[in-house]
Structure formats: structure tokens, C-alpha cells
Amino acid sequence: MRSSDKCGISRLEFRSSWGSILVYAHSGRIVSCKLPRLDTAPAHPFELNGMGYRFFSDEDRGVLELAECFLSGYFTGTNDPIPALGKPSGSIFRRNVRRVLEGIPEGELITYGDLARMAGSPGAARAAGSACAANELPVFVPCHRVVASDGRLGGFSCGLAWKQYMINLERKF
């Protein structure tokens, strides 16, 4: 569906066996990604079941089509480029955390302490965890690649089942 409302938020609904993944775009940039909350892994495997769009501009249509390619590729093990993302907001520390997160290679993990140090605030592991929890772009900005110093998963705003699934998925490819 397309509307002439140029101020609207465009949306991609990426349907899966674990629920809908919603990706929002505005002004030709991905601004949010919502995964369905999963605290425990479902008994059935993750599968993609189709998608639907709502566009408010041609530039949003283009970036959401790229988001579709990226997510399809991510969940099937191919590397499609990440579409244009909205500018990070918040404090300088949170913007630095996002920069570091965007640079963590697929399949690699760092600790919250490492993240804080790399973002310019050694000793601010808890604040780094809070910045990860506030990440509005999970999958696109890979906060799931950050774990506790003792190797535990730590937290994940969408539920630990997603975090473990994505870590395992990236290790396969």
C-alpha cells in the first residue's frame, strides 16, 4: 500500500515461524527493527514465511527492499549489504557504542567491558549494556555480539532466545 502522506513511517513486515519482524523506515533510512520477544527458543525451527510492505515514499520503498534482502540473506547465510540506517541518537557515549557495534565482525563476540573500552569509557560496562538494550536496530546493529565477561549471554531486549539463535547462526556460516 502506498500513501501520499510524506511524513509517515514506512514498514516492512517480515513474517516468520517465530512471529513478525517489523522494520520501519523514514526518509530513506531504516529507523527501527522490532523482533517478537522470545525468552525461550520455540520448539519449531525458524523459517521465513513471507512479507508485506507499507510505503510512504519511493526512497522508503527502496531502503525497505534492501532491508528485505539483508534480512533474507542474514537468516539464510548470505551476505547482503546493510541498508542505510538512521543516524544514531543519544549521548556521545551511546553514539560511540553504536559505531563499535557496527564494526564487530559477524561471528565474533566481545564483552560489555570491551565495548565500553572501545567506545572510549573503560569501566562503563553497565552503561554499555544499557546502550545495547536501547538499540532500536537489532540485527542491523549487532548488539547480540556482546556478552558478559564470564561468557554468559548477558541480556537482549528481544529475549535471550533471539540472541543465542543469532550467535549460533553466525557461527554456522
C-alpha positions in Angstrom: 0.0 0.0 0.0 1.3 3.5 -0.8 0.1 6.7 0.6 0.8 10.3 -0.3 1.5 11.1 3.3 5.2 12.0 3.1 5.5 12.3 6.9 4.5 8.7 7.5 6.7 5.8 8.7 7.0 3.1 6.1 7.0 -0.5 7.3 8.2 -4.0 6.2 6.6 -6.9 8.0 8.9 -9.9 7.7 6.8 -12.9 8.7 8.5 -15.9 10.3 7.6 -19.0 12.2 8.7 -17.2 15.4 6.5 -14.1 14.8 6.7 -11.0 12.7 9.9 -8.9 12.4 8.9 -5.3 11.8 11.3 -2.9 10.1 10.4 0.8 9.9 11.8 3.4 7.5 11.6 7.1 7.2 13.3 9.5 4.8 15.1 6.6 3.0 16.7 5.1 6.2 15.9 2.2 8.4 15.0 3.7 11.8 13.7 0.7 13.8 13.6 -3.0 13.9 11.3 -4.9 16.2 11.7 -8.7 16.8 9.0 -10.6 18.6 10.1 -11.2 22.2 11.3 -14.7 22.8 12.6 -15.7 26.2 12.8 -19.4 25.4 13.5 -20.9 22.0 10.4 -22.2 20.2 10.2 -25.9 19.7 9.9 -25.4 15.9 12.8 -24.1 13.7 13.0 -20.6 12.5 11.5 -20.2 8.9 10.7 -17.2 6.8 7.0 -17.1 5.7 6.7 -14.0 3.5 6.4 -10.3 3.9 4.3 -7.3 3.5 5.0 -3.6 2.9 3.5 -0.2 3.6 5.4 2.6 1.8 5.0 6.4 2.2 7.8 7.3 -0.2 9.8 5.9 -3.0 13.0 6.3 -1.0 11.5 4.3 1.8 10.4 1.6 -0.7 14.0 1.3 -1.9 15.5 1.0 1.6 12.9 -1.5 2.8 13.6 -3.6 -0.3 17.3 -3.6 0.7 16.3 -4.5 4.3 14.3 -7.4 2.9 17.4 -8.6 1.0 19.6 -8.1 4.0 17.3 -10.0 6.4 16.7 -12.8 4.0 20.4 -13.1 3.4 21.2 -12.9 7.1 18.8 -15.7 8.1 20.0 -17.9 5.2 23.7 -17.3 5.5 24.4 -14.9 2.6 26.0 -11.5 3.0 23.8 -8.8 1.6 24.8 -5.2 2.4 23.2 -3.4 5.3 20.8 -0.7 4.1 21.1 2.9 5.1 20.4 3.3 8.8 19.0 6.3 10.7 21.6 8.4 12.4 22.4 7.3 16.0 20.9 9.5 18.7 21.6 9.9 22.4 24.8 10.8 24.2 28.3 10.8 22.7 28.9 7.5 24.6 25.8 5.9 23.0 26.8 7.0 19.6 30.3 5.6 20.1 28.8 2.3 21.3 26.8 2.1 18.1 29.9 2.8 16.0 31.7 0.0 17.8 28.7 -2.4 17.4 28.6 -1.7 13.7 32.2 -2.8 13.4 32.0 -6.1 15.2 32.5 -8.8 12.5 29.9 -11.4 12.0 30.5 -14.5 14.1 32.7 -12.6 16.7 31.9 -11.8 20.2 33.1 -9.1 22.6 32.3 -8.4 26.2 30.4 -5.4 27.6 33.7 -4.3 29.2 35.4 -4.4 25.8 32.5 -2.5 24.2 32.8 0.2 26.9 36.6 0.5 26.5 36.3 0.6 22.7 33.6 3.3 23.0 36.0 5.4 25.0 34.8 4.8 28.5 36.7 2.0 30.2 34.9 0.7 33.3 31.5 1.6 31.9 30.4 -2.0 31.1 26.9 -1.5 32.7 26.4 1.7 30.6 27.5 -0.3 27.5 24.8 -2.9 28.4 22.2 -0.1 28.8 23.2 1.3 25.4 22.8 -2.2 23.8 19.4 -2.5 25.5 18.3 0.8 23.9 19.4 -0.4 20.4 16.5 0.2 18.1 18.1 -1.7 15.2 18.8 -5.3 16.4 20.2 -7.5 13.6 21.2 -4.4 11.7 23.3 -3.0 14.5 24.6 -6.3 16.1 24.3 -5.8 19.8 23.7 -9.6 20.1 27.5 -10.0 19.6 28.2 -8.6 23.1 28.3 -11.0 26.0 29.2 -10.8 29.7 32.9 -11.2 30.8 32.2 -14.7 32.2 30.9 -15.9 28.8 27.2 -15.7 29.7 24.9 -14.1 27.2 24.0 -11.1 29.4 20.8 -9.6 28.2 18.9 -8.9 24.9 15.9 -6.6 24.6 14.1 -9.1 22.4 14.8 -12.1 24.6 17.8 -14.4 25.0 16.4 -17.0 22.6 17.0 -14.5 19.7 20.5 -13.6 21.0 21.5 -17.3 21.2 19.9 -18.1 17.8 21.8 -15.3 16.1 25.1 -16.1 17.7 24.7 -19.8 16.6 23.5 -18.8 13.2 26.6 -16.6 12.6 28.9 -19.4 13.7 27.4 -21.8 11.1 28.2 -19.5 8.2 
